[in-house]
Amino acid sequence: MTFVAVLGIVRSKGVWLPVNARNSSEENINILAKGGCEFLFIHSAFDDQIEQLYKAMPDLRGIVCIDRPLQGIEDLESWAKKQDASHVRSASTAKDVVAIRGTGGTTGLPKGVIVTHRNYFTMFSNWFAAMPVVGRPVHLIATPLSHASGAVTFATMAYGGVNIIMPSAEPGLMLKAIEKFKVTQLFLPPTVIYKLLSHPYARTVDYSSLQYFVYSAAPMSVEKLREALDVFGPVMVLCYGQSEAPFICTCMTSRDHAEILANPSLSHRLASCGRPSPFVRLGIMGETGQLLDAGIKGEVVVQGDLVMRGYYKKEEATAEALKFCWLHTGEVGYRDDDGYVYIVDRLKDLIISGGFNISPSEIEQVLWSLPAVSDCAVIGVPDEKWGEAVKAIIELKPGAPWDEEAAMSFCRERLGGMKAPKSMEVWDSLPRSSVGKVLKREIRERFWVGQQRRV
């Protein structure tokens, strides 16, 4: 019924404001309120939040439950029968807004990306150029519909395909589903792919139906990628993008992977994020806006119809992101002479763990509320499973007692398991600049020594 609700929103020229059901209730309510939500479709599993939703959004015009009626709230089927088509306006144009999608989804400073029909059209064009449809697609979904998997569902439906939604990204269930439903395509972040590879049944499953196994959202270990190609076959496809330019700024197709495997001299390309997609212009930019030549590191920037209109009600942030008429990704990279793009560092103060953007500042706010903490810095450190793991560096108040287990529990209660630090260290003092600013880059450097990539 989720798809019925979303397609109804689009058909009526409404604006879809998706939120991740795995977020905390406070986070989602904050996103919905700041996004100007006027009408809400909800699952009965979240009925305990309804009173809080109405209080936080006084302009909310109505709520419909997608799976069953609740007290004072109709279910989607009953509600839909009472509607008519008189309110449906003319067909949407390419410039019309279709969605406001979240970036990192942080509680403190959420940013809503204004997405148009043209953005989605361009994304799907890049998708089909990289992965031509052969037969009827069967798409397995095991990651939140509020993220990339949700966008791909529309591409699947455009060809009369089937979307199979998993209750969770449990490796055993996914492996069974691939074989049972003859899955042709799926998208997973590297962390989940690692779990699949380590499952005892991974090498016993029939993967013959698989055409495209897309990995994205975070860098993937080259060694794990080689193992994936061995286990799943020549079906791996890498896509790189962000909410501001959805999903497919660059791509390394299954054909590209096959070429690399056939020629050992090209193995370095497995550390790249592929080449620019056909309907995107990509450049490497210097600090003053000049485009740099191959081999020179700079910020990865993109242009074209894939790029967002801007951030919702954030004009300054929009101007900064679209400076020099390019979208600034916040990633540091370079292009080689063959056009392959390599991302080596990040300008933005974000941690990408398990494919999710995590804001260090939100975690720091929680840590600062602990009586013993004088100052802190939250960074991402290398992690084989998550790509990056959240680590907190703590500076204590003089003589203050410290209970790390209690601090970890405190963070999990307020942030949830995904954002809470996976480890903590207490330092005598944090490195600071001449004006007293904590030098996170210096802290981060200590944990990334010897790493080729810094993301």
C-alpha positions as CSV (number, residue, x, y, z in Angstrom):
1,M,0.0,0.0,0.0
2,T,3.0,2.3,0.4
3,F,3.4,2.4,-3.4
4,V,-0.3,3.2,-3.8
5,A,0.1,6.2,-1.5
6,V,3.3,7.5,-3.1
7,L,2.0,7.1,-6.6
8,G,-1.2,8.8,-5.6
9,I,0.8,11.8,-4.2
10,V,2.7,12.1,-7.5
11,R,-0.4,11.7,-9.6
12,S,-2.2,14.5,-7.8
13,K,0.8,16.7,-8.2
14,G,1.5,16.6,-4.5
15,V,5.1,16.6,-3.1
16,W,6.4,13.4,-1.5
17,L,8.3,13.9,1.7
18,P,9.7,10.5,2.6
19,V,11.2,9.7,6.0
20,N,13.1,6.6,7.2
21,A,10.9,4.5,9.5
22,R,14.1,3.4,11.3
23,N,14.9,6.9,12.5
24,S,13.9,8.0,16.0
25,S,10.4,9.5,16.3
26,E,11.8,12.9,17.2
27,E,14.0,12.9,14.1
28,N,11.2,12.1,11.7
29,I,8.7,14.5,13.4
30,N,11.4,17.2,13.1
31,I,11.9,16.4,9.4
32,L,8.2,16.4,8.7
33,A,7.5,19.6,10.5
34,K,10.4,21.5,8.9
35,G,9.4,20.1,5.5
36,G,5.9,21.6,5.8
37,C,4.1,18.2,5.8
38,E,0.3,18.8,5.4
39,F,-0.9,15.2,5.0
40,L,0.5,12.0,6.4
41,F,0.3,8.4,5.4
42,I,1.4,6.2,8.3
43,H,1.6,2.5,9.2
44,S,-0.2,1.2,12.3
45,A,3.1,0.3,13.9
46,F,3.6,4.0,14.6
47,D,0.1,4.7,16.1
48,D,1.8,5.7,19.4
49,Q,3.3,8.7,17.7
50,I,0.1,10.2,16.3
51,E,-0.6,12.5,19.2
52,Q,2.9,13.8,19.1
53,L,2.7,14.3,15.3
54,Y,-0.4,16.5,15.7
55,K,1.2,18.6,18.4
56,A,4.4,19.2,16.4
57,M,2.5,20.0,13.2
58,P,-0.5,22.2,13.9
59,D,-1.1,22.7,10.1
60,L,-1.5,18.9,9.5
61,R,-4.7,18.4,7.6
62,G,-5.1,14.7,8.0
63,I,-3.6,11.3,8.6
64,V,-4.4,8.0,6.9
65,C,-3.2,4.6,8.0
66,I,-2.0,2.5,5.1
67,D,-2.7,-1.0,6.5
68,R,-5.7,-0.8,8.8
69,P,-8.1,1.7,10.5
70,L,-7.0,3.3,13.8
71,Q,-9.1,5.1,16.4
72,G,-10.3,8.2,14.6
73,I,-8.2,7.5,11.5
74,E,-9.3,5.8,8.3
75,D,-7.4,3.1,6.5
76,L,-6.1,3.9,3.0
77,E,-8.6,1.7,1.1
78,S,-11.7,3.2,2.9
79,W,-10.3,6.7,2.6
80,A,-9.5,6.3,-1.1
81,K,-13.0,5.1,-2.0
82,K,-14.4,8.5,-0.8
83,Q,-12.1,10.5,-3.0
84,D,-12.8,11.6,-6.5
85,A,-10.6,12.8,-9.3
86,S,-11.9,16.3,-9.5
87,H,-8.9,17.6,-7.5
88,V,-6.4,16.0,-9.8
89,R,-4.9,18.7,-11.9
90,S,-3.2,18.6,-15.3
91,A,-0.2,16.4,-16.0
92,S,3.0,17.3,-14.2
93,T,5.7,19.1,-16.1
94,A,9.4,18.3,-16.0
95,K,10.1,21.4,-13.8
96,D,7.4,20.5,-11.2
97,V,8.6,19.4,-7.7
98,V,7.9,15.7,-7.1
99,A,9.7,15.2,-3.7
100,I,11.7,16.8,-0.9
101,R,14.2,14.2,0.1
102,G,16.5,14.3,3.2
103,T,20.3,14.6,3.0
104,G,21.8,13.2,6.2
105,G,18.5,13.3,8.1
106,T,20.0,14.9,11.1
107,T,17.9,16.2,14.0
108,G,19.8,19.4,14.4
109,L,20.1,20.8,10.9
110,P,18.0,18.7,8.4
111,K,18.2,19.7,4.8
112,G,15.4,18.9,2.4
113,V,16.5,18.4,-1.2
114,I,14.0,19.7,-3.7
115,V,13.7,17.1,-6.5
116,T,11.9,17.6,-9.7
117,H,10.4,15.2,-12.3
118,R,13.3,16.1,-14.6
119,N,15.8,15.0,-11.9
120,Y,14.1,11.6,-11.6
121,F,13.8,11.3,-15.4
122,T,17.5,12.0,-15.7
123,M,18.3,9.5,-12.9
124,F,16.3,6.8,-14.6
125,S,17.9,7.6,-18.0
126,N,21.3,7.1,-16.4
127,W,20.1,3.9,-14.7
128,F,18.8,2.3,-17.9
129,A,21.9,3.4,-19.9
130,A,24.1,1.6,-17.4
131,M,21.7,-1.4,-16.9
132,P,19.6,-2.1,-20.0
133,V,16.4,-3.9,-19.1
134,V,16.4,-7.6,-20.2
135,G,13.0,-9.3,-19.6
136,R,10.8,-8.4,-16.7
137,P,12.8,-7.0,-13.8
138,V,12.4,-8.4,-10.3
139,H,13.8,-6.0,-7.8
140,L,14.7,-7.1,-4.2
141,I,14.5,-4.3,-1.6
142,A,16.2,-4.8,1.7
143,T,17.1,-1.2,2.5
144,P,14.9,1.7,3.5
145,L,12.4,3.0,0.8
146,S,13.3,6.5,1.9
147,H,16.7,6.0,0.3
148,A,18.1,4.8,-3.1
149,S,16.1,1.5,-3.1
150,G,12.9,3.5,-2.9
151,A,13.9,5.5,-6.0
152,V,14.8,2.4,-8.0
153,T,11.3,1.0,-7.4
154,F,9.9,3.5,-9.9
155,A,12.4,2.4,-12.5
156,T,11.3,-1.2,-12.0
157,M,7.6,-0.3,-12.3
158,A,8.3,1.6,-15.5
159,Y,9.0,-1.7,-17.1
160,G,6.2,-3.6,-15.5
161,G,8.6,-5.2,-13.0
162,V,8.1,-6.6,-9.5
163,N,9.3,-5.0,-6.3
164,I,9.8,-7.5,-3.4
165,I,10.2,-5.7,-0.1
166,M,12.1,-7.5,2.6
167,P,11.2,-6.9,6.3
168,S,14.9,-6.4,7.0
169,A,18.4,-6.8,5.5
170,E,18.8,-10.2,7.1
171,P,21.4,-12.1,5.0
172,G,19.8,-15.5,5.1
173,L,16.4,-14.2,4.1
174,M,17.9,-12.2,1.2
175,L,19.8,-15.2,-0.1
176,K,16.6,-17.3,0.0
177,A,14.6,-14.6,-1.7
178,I,17.1,-14.2,-4.6
179,E,16.7,-17.9,-5.4
180,K,13.0,-18.2,-4.7
181,F,11.8,-15.1,-6.6
182,K,14.5,-15.3,-9.4
183,V,15.6,-11.8,-8.5
184,T,17.2,-9.9,-11.4
185,Q,18.4,-6.8,-9.6
186,L,19.1,-5.4,-6.1
187,F,20.9,-2.6,-4.5
188,L,22.8,-2.9,-1.2
189,P,25.5,-0.8,0.6
190,P,28.8,-2.5,1.0
191,T,28.3,-3.3,4.7
192,V,25.3,-5.5,3.9
193,I,27.1,-7.2,1.0
194,Y,29.9,-8.1,3.4
195,K,27.3,-9.9,5.5
196,L,26.0,-11.8,2.5
197,L,29.5,-12.9,1.6
198,S,30.2,-14.2,5.1
199,H,26.9,-16.2,5.3
200,P,27.5,-20.0,5.3
201,Y,25.1,-20.5,2.4
202,A,26.4,-17.7,0.2
203,R,28.2,-20.1,-2.2
204,T,25.3,-22.5,-2.4
205,V,22.7,-20.2,-3.8
206,D,21.6,-20.1,-7.5
207,Y,22.4,-16.6,-8.7
208,S,21.7,-17.3,-12.3
209,S,18.7,-14.9,-12.4
210,L,20.8,-11.9,-11.2
211,Q,21.6,-9.4,-13.9
212,Y,22.6,-6.3,-11.8
213,F,23.9,-6.2,-8.3
214,V,24.3,-2.5,-7.5
215,Y,26.6,-1.4,-4.7
216,S,26.6,2.3,-3.6
217,A,26.3,4.7,-0.6
218,A,29.8,4.1,0.7
219,P,33.2,2.9,-0.6
220,M,33.7,-0.8,-0.9
221,S,36.8,-2.8,0.0
222,V,38.6,-3.9,-3.2
223,E,39.2,-7.3,-1.8
224,K,35.6,-7.7,-0.8
225,L,34.6,-6.6,-4.3
226,R,36.8,-9.3,-5.9
227,E,35.1,-11.8,-3.6
228,A,31.6,-10.5,-4.6
229,L,32.5,-10.9,-8.3
230,D,33.6,-14.5,-7.6
231,V,30.5,-15.4,-5.6
232,F,27.7,-13.5,-7.4
233,G,29.2,-13.5,-10.9
234,P,29.9,-10.7,-13.4
235,V,26.8,-8.7,-12.3
236,M,28.3,-6.1,-9.9
237,V,27.5,-2.4,-10.8
238,L,28.9,0.6,-8.9
239,C,26.9,3.8,-8.7
240,Y,28.0,7.0,-7.0
241,G,25.7,10.0,-6.3
242,Q,24.1,11.9,-3.4
243,S,20.6,13.2,-2.6
244,E,21.4,16.5,-4.4
245,A,22.2,14.6,-7.6
246,P,20.5,11.3,-7.1
247,F,22.3,8.0,-7.2
248,I,24.0,7.9,-10.6
249,C,26.6,10.7,-11.1
250,T,29.1,8.0,-12.0
251,C,28.8,4.3,-12.8
252,M,31.1,1.3,-13.2
253,T,29.0,-1.1,-15.2
254,S,29.1,-4.9,-15.1
255,R,30.9,-4.7,-18.5
256,D,33.5,-2.4,-16.9
257,H,34.0,-4.9,-14.1
258,A,34.4,-7.7,-16.6
259,E,37.0,-5.8,-18.6
260,I,39.0,-5.0,-15.4
261,L,39.0,-8.7,-14.3
262,A,40.1,-9.8,-17.7
263,N,43.1,-7.4,-17.7
264,P,45.2,-7.3,-14.5
265,S,46.8,-4.1,-15.6
266,L,43.4,-2.4,-15.0
267,S,42.9,-3.7,-11.5
268,H,43.5,-0.2,-10.0
269,R,40.1,0.8,-11.4
270,L,38.3,-1.3,-8.8
271,A,39.2,1.5,-6.3
272,S,37.4,4.1,-8.5
273,C,33.7,5.0,-8.6
274,G,33.6,4.5,-12.3
275,R,33.1,7.1,-15.0
276,P,30.6,10.0,-15.4
277,S,27.1,8.8,-16.4
278,P,26.0,9.9,-19.9
279,F,23.5,12.6,-18.7
280,V,25.8,14.2,-16.1
281,R,28.8,16.6,-16.5
282,L,31.4,15.9,-13.9
283,G,34.5,18.0,-13.1
284,I,37.3,18.3,-10.5
285,M,37.4,21.9,-9.2
286,G,40.0,24.0,-7.5
287,E,39.2,26.4,-4.7
288,T,38.7,29.4,-7.0
289,G,36.3,27.6,-9.3
290,Q,38.8,26.5,-12.0
291,L,38.4,23.0,-13.5
292,L,41.5,20.8,-13.0
293,D,43.2,18.5,-15.4
294,A,43.4,14.7,-15.0
295,G,45.5,13.5,-12.1
296,I,45.1,16.6,-10.0
297,K,43.0,16.4,-6.8
298,G,40.2,18.8,-6.1
299,E,36.5,18.8,-5.2
300,V,34.2,16.6,-7.3
301,V,31.5,18.8,-8.9
302,V,28.6,18.0,-11.2
303,Q,26.2,19.8,-13.6
304,G,23.1,18.8,-15.5
305,D,19.5,17.9,-15.2
306,L,20.3,15.4,-12.4
307,V,21.2,18.3,-10.0
308,M,18.6,19.4,-7.5
309,R,16.7,22.6,-7.7
310,G,18.0,23.6,-4.2
311,Y,17.4,23.0,-0.5
312,Y,14.0,23.6,0.9
313,K,13.8,27.1,2.6
314,K,17.6,27.2,2.9
315,E,18.7,29.9,0.3
316,E,22.2,30.4,1.7
317,A,23.0,26.6,1.8
318,T,21.6,26.3,-1.7
319,A,23.9,29.2,-3.0
320,E,26.9,27.6,-1.3
321,A,26.1,24.1,-2.7
322,L,25.6,25.5,-6.3
323,K,28.5,27.9,-6.3
324,F,30.1,28.6,-9.8
325,C,26.9,26.9,-11.3
326,W,28.1,23.5,-10.2
327,L,26.9,21.2,-7.5
328,H,29.7,20.8,-4.9
329,T,29.7,17.3,-3.6
330,G,32.1,17.9,-0.7
331,E,34.2,15.0,-1.9
332,V,37.9,15.3,-2.8
333,G,38.9,13.3,-5.9
334,Y,40.6,13.1,-9.2
335,R,40.1,11.7,-12.7
336,D,42.6,9.5,-14.5
337,D,43.4,9.8,-18.2
338,D,40.7,7.2,-19.0
339,G,38.0,9.2,-17.3
340,Y,37.7,7.1,-14.1
341,V,37.0,9.0,-11.0
342,Y,38.7,8.3,-7.7
343,I,37.4,9.7,-4.4
344,V,40.1,10.0,-1.8
345,D,38.8,12.3,0.9
346,R,35.8,14.3,2.1
347,L,35.5,18.1,2.7
348,K,32.1,17.8,4.5
349,D,32.1,17.0,8.2
350,L,30.0,13.8,7.7
351,I,30.5,10.2,8.6
352,I,29.2,7.6,6.2
353,S,28.7,4.4,8.1
354,G,26.8,1.5,6.6
355,G,25.7,3.7,3.7
356,F,24.0,6.3,6.0
357,N,25.1,9.9,6.5
358,I,25.7,10.7,10.1
359,S,26.3,14.2,11.4
360,P,29.1,14.4,14.1
361,S,27.7,17.6,15.5
362,E,24.5,15.9,16.6
363,I,26.4,13.2,18.5
364,E,28.7,15.8,20.0
365,Q,25.7,17.7,21.4
366,V,24.7,14.6,23.2
367,L,28.2,13.9,24.6
368,W,28.5,17.6,25.7
369,S,25.5,17.1,27.9
370,L,27.4,14.5,30.0
371,P,28.6,16.2,33.3
372,A,32.1,14.8,33.0
373,V,32.7,15.9,29.4
374,S,34.7,19.2,28.9
375,D,34.9,18.8,25.1
376,C,34.7,16.2,22.5
377,A,35.2,15.4,18.8
378,V,33.3,12.8,16.8
379,I,34.9,11.3,13.7
380,G,34.7,8.4,11.4
381,V,37.5,5.8,11.6
382,P,38.2,2.9,9.2
383,D,36.1,-0.1,9.7
384,E,36.0,-3.3,7.6
385,K,32.3,-3.9,8.2
386,W,30.8,-0.4,8.2
387,G,33.3,1.5,6.0
388,E,33.5,4.0,8.7
389,A,32.7,3.6,12.4
390,V,31.6,6.4,14.7
391,K,34.3,7.2,17.2
392,A,34.2,9.8,20.0
393,I,37.3,11.4,21.4
394,I,36.6,12.8,24.9
395,E,38.3,15.5,26.9
396,L,37.2,15.3,30.5
397,K,36.8,18.0,33.1
398,P,39.6,18.0,35.6
399,G,39.1,15.3,38.2
400,A,35.8,14.2,36.8
401,P,34.9,10.5,37.1
402,W,34.4,8.6,33.8
403,D,32.2,5.6,33.1
404,E,32.5,4.7,29.4
405,E,29.8,1.9,29.5
406,A,27.3,4.4,31.0
407,A,28.3,7.0,28.4
408,M,27.8,4.5,25.5
409,S,24.4,3.5,26.9
410,F,23.4,7.2,27.3
411,C,24.2,7.8,23.6
412,R,22.4,4.7,22.4
413,E,19.2,5.8,24.3
414,R,19.2,9.3,22.7
415,L,20.7,8.6,19.2
416,G,19.8,5.0,18.4
417,G,22.3,2.3,17.5
418,M,23.2,3.6,14.1
419,K,24.4,7.0,15.3
420,A,25.8,6.1,18.7
421,P,29.6,5.9,18.9
422,K,31.0,2.4,18.4
423,S,34.0,3.3,20.5
424,M,35.4,6.1,22.7
425,E,38.8,7.3,23.8
426,V,39.7,9.8,26.5
427,W,42.5,12.2,25.7
428,D,44.2,14.6,28.0
429,S,43.4,17.4,25.6
430,L,42.1,17.8,22.0
431,P,44.3,19.5,19.4
432,R,43.2,23.1,18.7
433,S,44.0,25.9,16.4
434,S,45.3,29.3,17.5
435,V,41.8,30.5,17.9
436,G,40.7,27.5,20.0
437,K,38.9,25.5,17.2
438,V,39.2,21.7,17.6
439,L,41.3,20.3,14.7
440,K,39.2,17.4,13.7
441,R,41.3,16.8,10.6
442,E,44.4,16.3,12.8
443,I,42.5,13.9,15.0
444,R,41.1,12.0,12.0
445,E,44.6,11.7,10.5
446,R,45.9,9.6,13.4
447,F,43.3,6.9,12.6
448,W,43.7,7.0,8.8
449,V,47.4,6.6,8.5
450,G,48.3,4.2,5.7
451,Q,44.8,4.2,4.2
452,Q,44.6,4.9,0.5
453,R,41.1,6.3,0.8
454,R,40.0,8.7,3.5
455,V,36.3,7.8,3.2
